[in-house]
């Protein structure tokens, strides 16, 4: 039975900070302590800019502005300290963002923005509040200042010190350590029979060279040191391991190999273990030249092979970088997103019905006549909650998984009352089409959002052609349509998995086994669908259609399928290529949302997902010169997921996740918009349509991130 934990948030914000007295020394060595450059309140008779105190209440707000000039682009933490000199009544001091940074003392005042945190105040002294996410969002948006607004839960005024007092408001910032541990995005050797990209070891000798490539996207230009670590897994003979540069960065596993460049360093190796090299100059040289990667070549001084661990092993090669402007794992830069620009945020929709938490439609819709009459059938609350999103993916609403729909005549019409009750379709269920495409288009037009369609796996070319015609005719011309074949055809839990395997084998598609042939069929079917859209959209194809190739299982299956099918004139004679590769970088599968250390565990899992899944996808996207996005993503807890989704600390981690992923993706499609939170799954950004944003920290993190990255 599903459990509901909607009351747990009522007290979450009240105890998020600690009250400190004046004698407390809060700034540690290395911290940056800023004092406000402007402050005011909104209703009292205190003259802005001249009085040592300001007043705050439920109705009277204090605003204090701090300059962020010189802070840098990444911080570890930020803490607001404001002094309470006179105490009248116990109260909650609430800190929020502000509507604008363009204000001055004595001028027009800002209004309160999104609430950040709250502190229970019961005595005179400094109040400290964690505002890390708010400050980081401003820095990520290149804002030169941050304004924090204060209010209380009382109608009577409480007094706080202004910047004219001895105890000025402070913003204490702990800079980011900017130490990044990178894993390779590719490695190989030149002469052995080890299969590049599949084996846990590589061989090196005087004649056989190893090469390992690291992405430098987002590392920044101010690297102070760089250390290369490579693991010697089996020792045969004492030798010197020599590290050099490489002749080119344009190489891939299984393709043409580079040759050795200039020697960088050499180490005597006499035992199993990590061998470390200082490669600072080599990395700095690449960064100065604007290179997005650095390749190191290895050789030895002996003719016999020595064995070293590859990126497929548990002891992966590492490049440890200190300095720069990237965060842990080297995030930042443009990565594989095909160019600069702000990552857009999209959303998926879950199922409809009272059990699901998603209530998109108004009550008592006259489905027989609503579409023809142009009736607005959408729940206004549902519509307002879509504000942060740029793209709407209709995979579940479209009845994609386990679909038995094959022809256009089997699709659902907009007059069907079942449009209001699109639920899960099981493998043994009869034909049951998803939401009518007309209503998907109607929603996108009314909200000005791009549309993402996922075509059922058994549909034919005419289905794709008819859908393309409908979309071109009905979708507003300023909006794009993302076109994807089926959903997770690699996932054995859905009937499309076996179907694609069977079809790949039947067609004799390239691939070393049935799994590879199944992956090849997904791409083969994709290019046929894209071609039908091209036939319909013609010269508007480039401006209105995004061809999506999705994968998230075995990356090598996709990589080989793209090379053997999409890049093949035999299987793709019309030369239809993906505009975007999409993955699903979920975080936290296997974690317990009730663990007292869930936040630190989830934070580490973000880094692990980034290093193990995202960077590999970046390399594939770069290889085929394609943009990188996500079709789904977010938390993926299956044990006490509801508790972690309701935990206010997930706001901080979602913000960290979005900041870390942003340089690499053009689009992050969160899964999902709204959906019931239960222990074994809590996918919704909100637990239900209409849930207060204060009780939905995932949604609030998404909305705040989008607001900070217009």
C-alpha positions as CSV (number, residue, x, y, z in Angstrom):
1,X,0.0,0.0,0.0
2,X,1.3,3.4,-0.9
3,X,2.3,5.7,2.0
4,X,1.8,9.4,2.2
5,X,4.1,11.7,4.1
6,X,2.6,15.1,3.3
7,X,2.9,16.4,6.9
8,X,6.6,15.9,7.4
9,X,7.4,19.2,5.8
10,X,5.4,21.4,8.2
11,X,8.4,21.8,10.5
12,X,11.3,21.2,8.1
13,X,12.2,24.8,7.6
14,X,11.8,25.9,11.2
15,X,15.0,24.2,12.4
16,X,17.2,24.6,9.4
17,X,19.6,27.0,11.1
18,X,21.2,27.6,14.5
19,X,21.0,30.8,16.5
20,X,24.5,32.2,17.4
21,X,25.3,35.0,19.9
22,X,27.5,37.9,19.1
23,X,30.6,36.4,20.6
24,X,30.5,33.5,18.1
25,X,33.3,33.5,15.6
26,X,31.7,32.0,12.5
27,X,34.2,32.6,9.6
28,X,36.9,30.0,9.2
29,X,40.3,30.5,7.7
30,X,40.0,30.9,4.0
31,X,36.4,32.1,4.1
32,X,35.3,35.3,2.4
33,X,33.2,37.6,4.7
34,X,31.2,40.2,2.8
35,X,29.2,43.0,4.3
36,X,26.1,44.4,2.6
37,X,26.4,47.2,0.0
38,X,22.7,48.3,0.5
39,X,19.9,47.5,2.8
40,X,16.4,48.9,3.5
41,X,13.0,47.9,4.8
42,X,9.7,48.5,3.1
43,X,7.2,50.0,5.5
44,X,8.8,51.5,8.6
45,X,9.8,55.2,9.1
46,X,13.5,54.2,9.3
47,X,15.4,56.2,6.7
48,X,17.1,53.8,4.3
49,X,20.9,54.1,4.4
50,X,21.1,56.2,7.7
51,X,19.8,54.2,10.6
52,X,21.6,51.5,12.5
53,X,18.5,49.2,12.7
54,X,15.8,48.0,10.4
55,X,12.4,46.6,11.2
56,X,10.9,43.3,10.1
57,X,7.5,41.7,10.5
58,X,4.9,39.7,8.6
59,X,4.1,42.8,6.5
60,X,7.4,44.8,6.7
61,X,10.3,43.3,4.8
62,X,14.1,43.9,5.1
63,X,16.2,43.6,2.0
64,X,20.0,43.4,2.1
65,X,22.3,43.3,-0.9
66,X,25.8,41.8,-1.2
67,X,28.2,42.3,-4.0
68,X,29.5,39.1,-5.5
69,X,32.3,40.7,-7.5
70,X,35.5,38.6,-7.2
71,X,33.8,35.6,-5.5
72,X,34.4,33.2,-8.4
73,X,31.9,30.9,-10.2
74,X,31.8,28.0,-7.7
75,X,31.4,28.0,-3.9
76,X,31.3,25.3,-1.2
77,X,28.9,27.2,1.1
78,X,27.3,30.6,1.8
79,X,25.9,31.7,5.1
80,X,23.9,34.8,5.9
81,X,24.5,36.3,9.4
82,X,22.3,39.1,10.6
83,X,22.3,40.5,14.1
84,X,19.1,40.7,16.3
85,X,20.0,43.5,18.8
86,X,16.6,43.8,20.7
87,X,14.3,40.9,21.3
88,X,10.6,41.5,21.9
89,X,8.8,38.2,21.0
90,X,9.9,34.8,19.8
91,X,9.4,34.5,16.1
92,X,10.5,32.8,12.9
93,X,12.9,34.8,10.7
94,X,12.3,33.9,7.1
95,X,14.8,34.5,4.4
96,X,13.8,34.6,0.7
97,X,15.2,35.7,-2.6
98,X,14.2,39.1,-4.1
99,X,12.3,40.0,-7.3
100,X,15.2,42.1,-8.7
101,X,18.8,43.1,-8.1
102,X,18.2,46.6,-9.6
103,X,17.3,48.6,-6.5
104,X,19.0,51.1,-4.3
105,X,18.5,52.6,-0.8
106,X,15.8,55.3,-0.9
107,X,14.5,54.0,-4.3
108,X,11.8,51.6,-5.4
109,X,12.0,48.4,-3.2
110,X,12.1,44.8,-4.5
111,X,9.5,42.3,-3.4
112,X,10.1,38.9,-1.8
113,X,11.1,36.0,-4.1
114,X,11.1,32.3,-3.3
115,X,11.5,31.3,0.3
116,X,15.0,29.9,1.1
117,X,14.9,29.0,4.8
118,X,13.6,29.9,8.2
119,X,15.1,30.2,11.7
120,X,13.4,30.2,15.1
121,X,14.7,33.3,17.0
122,X,14.3,33.5,20.8
123,X,17.2,35.8,21.9
124,X,19.5,38.6,21.0
125,X,22.4,37.6,18.8
126,X,23.5,36.7,15.3
127,X,21.1,34.5,13.3
128,X,22.9,32.3,10.7
129,X,21.1,30.9,7.7
130,X,22.4,28.6,5.0
131,X,21.9,30.4,1.6
132,X,24.4,28.3,-0.5
133,X,22.0,27.3,-3.2
134,X,20.7,30.9,-3.7
135,X,24.2,32.4,-3.9
136,X,25.4,29.6,-6.2
137,X,22.4,30.2,-8.5
138,X,23.3,33.9,-8.7
139,X,27.0,33.1,-9.5
140,X,26.0,30.5,-12.1
141,X,23.8,33.2,-13.8
142,X,26.8,35.6,-13.7
143,X,24.9,38.0,-11.4
144,X,27.1,40.7,-9.8
145,X,25.1,40.7,-6.6
146,X,22.6,38.8,-4.5
147,X,19.7,40.3,-2.5
148,X,18.1,38.5,0.4
149,X,14.7,39.4,1.7
150,X,13.6,38.9,5.3
151,X,10.2,38.6,6.9
152,X,8.7,37.0,10.0
153,X,5.5,35.1,11.1
154,X,4.4,38.0,13.4
155,X,2.4,41.2,12.8
156,X,4.6,43.2,15.2
157,X,8.0,44.5,14.3
158,X,11.3,42.9,15.4
159,X,14.6,44.9,15.1
160,X,17.7,43.8,13.2
161,X,21.0,45.6,12.7
162,X,21.6,47.4,9.4
163,X,24.9,47.9,7.5
164,X,25.3,51.2,9.4
165,X,25.6,49.4,12.7
166,X,28.7,47.8,14.4
167,X,27.2,44.4,13.9
168,X,26.7,44.6,10.1
169,X,24.9,41.9,8.1
170,X,27.4,39.4,6.7
171,X,27.6,36.9,3.9
172,X,30.2,34.3,4.8
173,X,31.3,32.4,1.7
174,X,33.5,29.3,1.7
175,X,35.2,29.0,-1.7
176,X,35.0,25.7,-3.6
177,X,38.1,23.5,-3.3
178,X,37.8,22.9,-7.1
179,X,39.6,19.6,-6.8
180,X,38.4,17.4,-9.7
181,X,39.1,13.7,-10.2
182,X,38.4,12.8,-13.8
183,X,38.2,9.4,-15.4
184,X,39.0,8.7,-19.0
185,X,36.4,9.0,-21.8
186,X,38.4,6.7,-24.0
187,X,41.5,4.4,-23.9
188,X,43.2,1.8,-26.1
189,X,46.5,0.2,-27.0
190,X,48.1,-0.1,-30.4
191,X,49.3,-3.6,-31.0
192,X,47.8,-6.1,-28.5
193,X,44.7,-8.3,-29.1
194,X,42.8,-6.6,-26.3
195,X,39.5,-5.2,-27.6
196,X,39.4,-1.5,-27.2
197,X,36.6,-0.4,-24.9
198,X,35.7,-3.8,-23.5
199,X,38.7,-5.1,-21.6
200,X,39.7,-4.2,-18.0
201,X,43.4,-4.2,-18.9
202,X,45.7,-2.7,-21.6
203,X,49.2,-3.7,-22.5
204,X,52.3,-1.5,-22.8
205,X,55.9,-2.1,-24.0
206,X,58.6,-0.4,-26.0
207,X,56.6,-1.1,-29.1
208,X,53.0,-1.3,-27.9
209,X,51.6,2.0,-26.7
210,X,48.6,2.8,-24.5
211,X,46.5,5.9,-24.9
212,X,44.0,7.4,-22.5
213,X,41.9,10.5,-23.1
214,X,40.3,12.8,-20.5
215,X,37.6,15.4,-21.2
216,X,38.7,18.9,-20.0
217,X,35.3,20.5,-20.5
218,X,34.6,22.8,-17.6
219,X,38.0,22.5,-15.9
220,X,38.7,26.2,-16.5
221,X,42.0,27.9,-17.3
222,X,43.5,28.4,-13.8
223,X,44.8,24.9,-13.1
224,X,47.4,24.9,-10.3
225,X,48.3,21.2,-10.6
226,X,47.4,18.1,-12.5
227,X,48.4,14.5,-11.5
228,X,47.9,11.5,-13.7
229,X,47.4,8.1,-11.9
230,X,47.4,4.8,-13.7
231,X,47.1,1.4,-12.0
232,X,49.7,-1.4,-12.7
233,X,47.6,-4.5,-12.1
234,X,50.1,-7.3,-12.9
235,X,53.9,-7.0,-12.4
236,X,56.2,-9.1,-14.5
237,X,59.5,-7.1,-14.9
238,X,60.8,-3.9,-13.4
239,X,60.6,-1.2,-16.0
240,X,60.3,2.5,-16.7
241,X,56.8,3.7,-17.6
242,X,57.0,6.7,-19.9
243,X,54.2,9.1,-20.3
244,X,54.0,11.3,-23.4
245,X,51.5,13.5,-25.3
246,X,49.7,12.3,-28.4
247,X,49.7,13.3,-32.0
248,X,45.9,14.1,-32.0
249,X,42.8,14.4,-29.9
250,X,40.6,13.2,-32.8
251,X,40.6,9.4,-32.1
252,X,38.2,6.9,-30.6
253,X,38.3,3.4,-29.3
254,X,38.3,0.9,-32.1
255,X,39.3,3.5,-34.7
256,X,42.6,4.9,-35.9
257,X,45.1,5.2,-33.1
258,X,47.2,8.3,-32.4
259,X,51.0,8.2,-32.2
260,X,53.2,9.3,-29.3
261,X,54.0,13.0,-28.9
262,X,56.6,14.6,-26.8
263,X,57.7,12.8,-23.6
264,X,56.4,14.3,-20.4
265,X,57.8,12.2,-17.6
266,X,59.1,8.7,-16.7
267,X,58.7,6.6,-13.6
268,X,60.5,3.4,-12.4
269,X,57.9,0.7,-11.7
270,X,58.8,-2.3,-9.5
271,X,55.5,-3.4,-8.0
272,X,51.7,-3.5,-8.5
273,X,49.9,-0.3,-7.6
274,X,49.1,3.2,-8.9
275,X,51.9,5.1,-10.7
276,X,51.6,8.8,-10.5
277,X,52.9,11.5,-12.8
278,X,52.9,15.3,-12.6
279,X,51.3,16.4,-15.9
280,X,50.5,20.0,-14.9
281,X,52.3,21.6,-17.9
282,X,50.7,19.3,-20.4
283,X,47.2,20.0,-19.1
284,X,47.8,23.7,-18.9
285,X,49.1,23.7,-22.5
286,X,45.9,22.0,-23.7
287,X,43.7,24.4,-21.8
288,X,45.6,27.4,-23.1
289,X,45.1,26.1,-26.6
290,X,41.3,25.7,-26.0
291,X,41.3,21.9,-26.3
292,X,38.3,20.1,-24.9
293,X,40.4,17.0,-24.0
294,X,43.9,15.8,-23.3
295,X,45.4,12.4,-24.4
296,X,48.3,10.7,-22.7
297,X,50.4,8.1,-24.4
298,X,52.3,5.4,-22.5
299,X,55.3,3.3,-23.5
300,X,58.1,1.5,-21.5
301,X,61.8,0.7,-21.9
302,X,61.3,-3.0,-22.4
303,X,60.2,-5.2,-25.2
304,X,57.8,-7.4,-23.2
305,X,54.3,-6.4,-22.3
306,X,53.3,-5.0,-18.9
307,X,49.7,-4.8,-17.8
308,X,47.8,-1.7,-16.7
309,X,44.2,-1.2,-15.8
310,X,41.8,0.4,-18.3
311,X,38.7,2.6,-17.7
312,X,36.6,-0.6,-17.7
313,X,38.4,-1.8,-14.5
314,X,37.6,-0.9,-10.9
315,X,41.0,0.9,-10.6
316,X,40.4,3.4,-13.5
317,X,43.0,5.8,-14.6
318,X,42.6,9.2,-12.9
319,X,43.5,12.8,-13.7
320,X,43.4,14.8,-10.5
321,X,43.2,18.5,-11.1
322,X,43.5,21.3,-8.6
323,X,42.4,24.8,-9.3
324,X,40.4,25.8,-12.4
325,X,36.7,26.8,-12.2
326,X,35.1,23.4,-12.5
327,X,33.6,21.5,-9.6
328,X,34.2,17.9,-8.4
329,X,34.5,15.7,-11.5
330,X,35.5,18.6,-13.7
331,X,32.0,20.0,-14.5
332,X,31.7,23.2,-16.4
333,X,32.5,24.1,-20.0
334,X,30.6,22.9,-23.1
335,X,31.2,19.2,-23.0
336,X,29.2,17.3,-25.5
337,X,26.2,19.6,-25.7
338,X,27.1,20.7,-29.2
339,X,27.7,24.3,-28.2
340,X,27.4,26.9,-25.5
341,X,24.1,28.1,-24.0
342,X,21.9,27.5,-21.1
343,X,20.6,24.0,-20.5
344,X,16.8,23.9,-20.9
345,X,14.6,22.0,-18.4
346,X,11.8,19.8,-19.6
347,X,9.5,17.4,-17.9
348,X,7.8,14.0,-18.4
349,X,4.2,13.4,-17.4
350,X,3.2,10.3,-15.3
351,X,-0.2,8.7,-15.6
352,X,-3.5,10.3,-14.9
353,X,-6.1,9.4,-12.3
354,X,-6.7,10.1,-8.6
355,X,-4.2,7.4,-7.7
356,X,-1.4,9.0,-9.7
357,X,-1.4,12.5,-8.2
358,X,-1.5,14.1,-11.7
359,X,-4.8,15.9,-12.4
360,X,-4.3,17.8,-15.6
361,X,-7.9,18.3,-16.7
362,X,-10.8,20.3,-15.4
363,X,-13.8,18.4,-14.1
364,X,-16.8,17.4,-16.3
365,X,-15.2,18.0,-19.6
366,X,-17.6,17.5,-22.6
367,X,-15.1,15.4,-24.6
368,X,-17.5,14.8,-27.5
369,X,-17.4,18.6,-28.3
370,X,-14.5,20.1,-26.4
371,X,-11.9,19.9,-29.2
372,X,-14.0,21.0,-32.0
373,X,-15.3,24.0,-30.0
374,X,-11.8,25.0,-28.8
375,X,-12.6,24.5,-25.1
376,X,-9.8,25.0,-22.6
377,X,-9.9,21.6,-20.8
378,X,-6.8,22.1,-18.7
379,X,-6.7,22.5,-14.9
380,X,-5.4,26.0,-14.3
381,X,-3.2,24.8,-11.4
382,X,-1.6,22.2,-13.6
383,X,-0.9,24.8,-16.3
384,X,0.7,27.2,-13.8
385,X,3.0,24.5,-12.5
386,X,4.4,23.9,-16.0
387,X,6.0,27.4,-15.9
388,X,9.6,26.2,-15.4
389,X,9.6,23.8,-18.3
390,X,10.6,24.3,-21.9
391,X,9.8,20.9,-23.3
392,X,6.9,18.4,-22.5
393,X,7.6,14.7,-23.1
394,X,4.4,12.7,-23.5
395,X,5.9,9.2,-23.3
396,X,3.6,7.8,-20.5
397,X,0.6,9.8,-21.6
398,X,1.2,8.5,-25.1
399,X,0.8,4.9,-23.9
400,X,4.2,4.1,-25.3
401,X,5.4,1.2,-23.2
402,X,4.0,-2.2,-24.1
403,X,1.9,-0.6,-26.8
404,X,0.0,-2.7,-29.4
405,X,-0.8,0.2,-31.6
406,X,0.4,-0.4,-35.2
407,X,-1.6,1.9,-37.5
408,X,-2.8,5.4,-37.5
409,X,-6.5,4.2,-37.4
410,X,-5.8,2.7,-34.0
411,X,-4.8,6.0,-32.4
412,X,-7.1,7.7,-29.9
413,X,-9.3,10.5,-31.1
414,X,-9.7,13.8,-29.2
415,X,-13.4,13.1,-28.7
416,X,-12.8,9.9,-26.6
417,X,-13.6,10.4,-22.9
418,X,-10.8,8.0,-22.0
419,X,-8.4,10.9,-22.8
420,X,-8.9,11.8,-19.1
421,X,-7.7,8.4,-17.8
422,X,-4.5,7.3,-19.4
423,X,-3.0,4.6,-17.1
424,X,-0.3,2.0,-17.3
425,X,-0.6,-0.5,-20.1
426,X,0.7,-4.0,-19.3
427,X,2.2,-6.5,-21.8
428,X,-1.0,-8.6,-21.7
429,X,-3.4,-5.7,-22.0
430,X,-5.5,-5.3,-25.2
431,X,-4.8,-2.4,-27.6
432,X,-5.1,0.8,-25.7
433,X,-3.9,4.0,-27.3
434,X,-2.6,6.9,-25.3
435,X,-3.7,10.5,-25.1
436,X,-4.9,11.9,-28.4
437,X,-2.1,13.8,-30.1
438,X,-4.5,16.7,-30.7
439,X,-4.6,17.3,-26.9
440,X,-0.8,17.1,-26.6
441,X,-0.5,19.8,-29.3
442,X,-3.3,21.8,-27.6
443,X,-1.4,21.8,-24.3
444,X,1.9,22.8,-26.0
445,X,0.2,25.7,-27.8
446,X,-1.5,27.0,-24.7
447,X,1.7,26.9,-22.6
448,X,4.2,27.7,-25.4
449,X,6.2,24.6,-24.8
450,X,8.0,22.4,-27.3
451,X,6.5,19.0,-27.8
452,X,8.2,15.6,-27.4
453,X,6.5,12.6,-29.1
454,X,7.5,9.0,-28.6
455,X,6.2,6.7,-31.3
456,X,5.0,3.2,-30.3
457,X,7.4,0.5,-31.4
458,X,5.2,-1.3,-33.8
459,X,3.8,1.7,-35.7
460,X,4.5,1.9,-39.5
461,X,5.8,4.6,-41.7
462,X,2.3,5.9,-42.5
463,X,1.7,6.4,-38.8
464,X,4.8,8.6,-38.7
465,X,3.8,10.5,-41.8
466,X,0.3,11.2,-40.5
467,X,1.6,12.3,-37.1
468,X,4.1,14.6,-38.8
469,X,1.3,16.1,-40.9
470,X,-0.9,16.7,-37.8
471,X,2.0,18.3,-35.9
472,X,3.1,20.5,-38.8
473,X,-0.5,21.7,-39.2
474,X,-1.6,22.1,-35.6
475,X,1.5,22.9,-33.5
476,X,2.4,26.6,-33.3
477,X,5.1,27.4,-35.9
478,X,7.4,28.8,-33.2
479,X,7.5,25.5,-31.4
480,X,9.7,22.5,-32.0
481,X,8.7,18.8,-32.0
482,X,11.2,16.2,-30.6
483,X,10.8,12.9,-32.4
484,X,11.8,9.7,-30.6
485,X,11.3,6.0,-31.5
486,X,9.6,4.1,-28.6
487,X,11.0,4.2,-25.0
488,X,13.9,2.2,-23.5
489,X,14.0,-0.6,-26.1
490,X,16.9,-1.9,-24.2
491,X,14.7,-2.5,-21.1
492,X,13.6,-6.1,-20.7
493,X,10.6,-5.0,-18.6
494,X,8.8,-3.7,-21.7
495,X,7.5,-5.7,-24.7
496,X,9.4,-3.3,-27.1
497,X,12.6,-4.9,-25.9
498,X,11.9,-8.4,-27.4
499,X,10.3,-6.8,-30.5
500,X,13.4,-4.9,-31.5
501,X,15.6,-7.9,-30.9
502,X,13.3,-10.1,-33.2
503,X,13.2,-7.4,-35.9
504,X,16.9,-6.8,-35.8
505,X,17.6,-10.5,-36.3
506,X,15.0,-10.8,-39.0
507,X,16.4,-7.9,-41.0
508,X,20.0,-9.2,-40.6
509,X,21.1,-5.8,-39.2
510,X,24.8,-5.5,-38.3
511,X,25.7,-6.6,-34.8
512,X,27.8,-9.3,-33.1
513,X,24.8,-10.8,-31.3
514,X,21.0,-10.3,-30.8
515,X,21.5,-7.5,-28.3
516,X,23.5,-5.4,-30.8
517,X,21.1,-6.3,-33.6
518,X,18.2,-5.1,-31.4
519,X,20.0,-1.8,-30.7
520,X,20.6,-1.5,-34.4
521,X,16.9,-1.9,-35.2
522,X,16.0,0.9,-32.8
523,X,18.2,3.2,-34.8
524,X,17.1,1.7,-38.1
525,X,13.5,2.5,-37.2
526,X,14.4,5.9,-36.0
527,X,15.9,7.0,-39.3
528,X,12.7,5.8,-41.1
529,X,10.5,7.9,-38.8
530,X,12.8,10.9,-39.1
531,X,12.6,10.5,-42.9
532,X,8.8,10.6,-42.8
533,X,9.0,13.8,-40.8
534,X,11.5,15.2,-43.3
535,X,9.1,14.4,-46.1
536,X,6.3,16.4,-44.4
537,X,8.3,19.3,-42.9
538,X,10.6,19.8,-45.9
539,X,12.6,23.0,-45.6
540,X,11.2,23.5,-42.0
541,X,12.8,20.3,-40.8
542,X,15.9,22.0,-39.4
543,X,14.0,24.7,-37.5
544,X,11.0,22.8,-36.2
545,X,12.1,19.1,-35.7
546,X,14.6,17.6,-33.3
547,X,15.5,14.0,-34.2
548,X,16.2,12.2,-31.0
549,X,18.2,9.0,-30.5
550,X,17.8,7.7,-26.9
551,X,19.8,5.1,-25.0
552,X,20.7,4.3,-21.4
553,X,21.7,0.7,-21.2
554,X,24.9,-0.6,-22.8
555,X,26.5,2.4,-24.4
556,X,28.6,0.3,-26.7
557,X,25.5,-1.2,-28.3
558,X,24.3,2.3,-29.1
559,X,27.7,3.4,-30.3
560,X,28.1,0.5,-32.7
561,X,24.5,0.8,-33.8
562,X,24.9,4.5,-34.7
563,X,28.2,3.7,-36.6
564,X,26.7,0.7,-38.4
565,X,23.2,2.0,-39.2
566,X,22.9,5.7,-38.9
567,X,26.3,6.3,-40.6
568,X,25.6,3.6,-43.2
569,X,24.4,4.4,-46.7
570,X,23.1,0.9,-46.9
571,X,20.8,1.1,-43.9
572,X,20.3,4.9,-44.0
573,X,20.2,5.9,-47.7
574,X,18.4,9.2,-46.9
575,X,21.2,10.2,-44.5
576,X,18.9,11.1,-41.6
577,X,21.1,11.9,-38.6
578,X,20.2,12.5,-34.9
579,X,20.1,16.1,-33.8
580,X,20.3,15.0,-30.2
581,X,21.4,11.9,-28.3
582,X,19.4,11.5,-25.1
583,X,20.3,9.5,-22.0
584,X,18.7,9.0,-18.5
585,X,21.2,10.0,-15.8
586,X,19.2,8.9,-12.8
587,X,20.8,9.2,-9.4
588,X,20.4,7.1,-6.2
589,X,19.2,3.7,-7.2
590,X,20.1,1.5,-4.2
591,X,20.1,4.3,-1.6
592,X,17.8,4.4,1.4
593,X,15.9,7.7,1.7
594,X,15.6,7.3,5.4
595,X,19.3,7.0,6.0
596,X,20.7,9.8,8.3
597,X,23.5,10.2,5.7
598,X,21.3,10.3,2.7
599,X,22.3,13.8,1.6
600,X,26.0,13.0,1.5
601,X,25.3,9.6,-0.2
602,X,23.1,11.3,-2.8
603,X,25.7,14.0,-3.4
604,X,28.4,11.3,-4.0
605,X,26.0,9.4,-6.4
606,X,25.6,12.6,-8.5
607,X,29.4,12.6,-8.9
608,X,29.4,8.9,-9.7
609,X,26.7,9.2,-12.3
610,X,28.5,12.1,-13.8
611,X,31.8,10.3,-14.1
612,X,30.5,6.9,-15.0
613,X,27.5,7.8,-17.3
614,X,27.5,11.4,-18.4
615,X,31.2,11.7,-19.4
616,X,31.0,8.5,-21.4
617,X,27.9,9.9,-23.2
618,X,29.7,13.1,-23.8
619,X,32.5,11.2,-25.6
620,X,29.9,9.5,-27.9
621,X,28.1,12.8,-28.6
622,X,31.4,14.4,-29.5
623,X,32.4,11.4,-31.7
624,X,29.3,11.9,-33.8
625,X,29.1,15.7,-33.5
626,X,25.6,15.5,-32.0
627,X,24.1,17.5,-29.1
628,X,23.5,15.7,-25.8
629,X,20.4,15.8,-23.7
630,X,18.3,13.6,-21.4
631,X,15.0,11.9,-22.1
632,X,14.5,11.3,-18.3
633,X,16.5,11.9,-15.2
634,X,16.4,12.9,-11.5
635,X,16.4,10.9,-8.2
636,X,15.8,7.1,-8.6
637,X,15.4,5.9,-5.0
638,X,13.4,2.7,-4.5
639,X,13.6,2.5,-0.7
640,X,12.0,5.3,1.3
641,X,12.0,7.4,-1.8
642,X,9.1,9.5,-0.4
643,X,11.1,10.6,2.6
644,X,14.1,11.8,0.5
645,X,11.7,13.6,-1.9
646,X,10.2,15.4,1.0
647,X,13.5,16.2,2.7
648,X,14.3,19.9,2.2
649,X,18.0,19.0,1.7
650,X,17.2,17.5,-1.7
651,X,16.8,21.1,-2.9
652,X,20.5,21.6,-2.4
653,X,21.4,18.4,-4.1
654,X,19.1,18.9,-7.1
655,X,20.6,22.3,-7.5
656,X,24.1,20.8,-7.4
657,X,23.0,18.1,-9.9
658,X,21.6,20.6,-12.4
659,X,24.7,22.8,-12.1
660,X,27.0,19.8,-12.6
661,X,25.0,18.5,-15.6
662,X,24.3,21.9,-17.3
663,X,27.5,22.4,-19.3
664,X,27.1,19.0,-21.0
665,X,23.4,18.9,-21.9
666,X,21.2,21.1,-24.1
667,X,18.1,19.7,-22.4
668,X,17.4,18.0,-19.1
669,X,14.0,16.3,-19.0
670,X,13.1,15.6,-15.4
671,X,11.0,12.5,-14.6
672,X,8.2,13.5,-13.7
673,X,6.1,16.6,-13.3
674,X,3.7,15.3,-10.6
675,X,3.2,11.8,-9.2
676,X,2.4,10.1,-6.0
677,X,5.4,9.7,-3.6
678,X,5.7,6.2,-2.1
679,X,8.6,4.3,-0.5
680,X,9.3,2.3,-3.7
681,X,9.2,5.3,-6.0
682,X,8.7,9.0,-5.8
683,X,9.2,10.3,-9.3
684,X,7.1,13.5,-9.2
685,X,8.7,16.9,-8.7
686,X,5.5,17.5,-6.9
687,X,3.6,14.8,-5.0
688,X,0.3,15.9,-6.6
689,X,-1.0,18.7,-8.8
690,X,-1.4,21.8,-6.5
691,X,1.0,20.7,-3.8
692,X,2.6,23.8,-2.2
693,X,6.0,24.5,-3.6
694,X,7.4,24.8,-0.1
695,X,6.6,21.2,0.4
696,X,8.1,20.1,-2.9
697,X,11.8,20.8,-2.7
698,X,12.6,19.0,-6.0
699,X,10.1,21.2,-7.9
700,X,11.4,24.3,-6.1
701,X,15.0,23.5,-7.0
702,X,14.0,23.1,-10.7
703,X,12.0,26.3,-10.7
704,X,14.7,28.3,-9.0
705,X,17.4,27.0,-11.2
706,X,15.4,27.9,-14.3
707,X,14.8,31.4,-12.9
708,X,18.5,31.8,-12.4
709,X,19.3,30.6,-15.9
710,X,16.9,32.5,-18.2
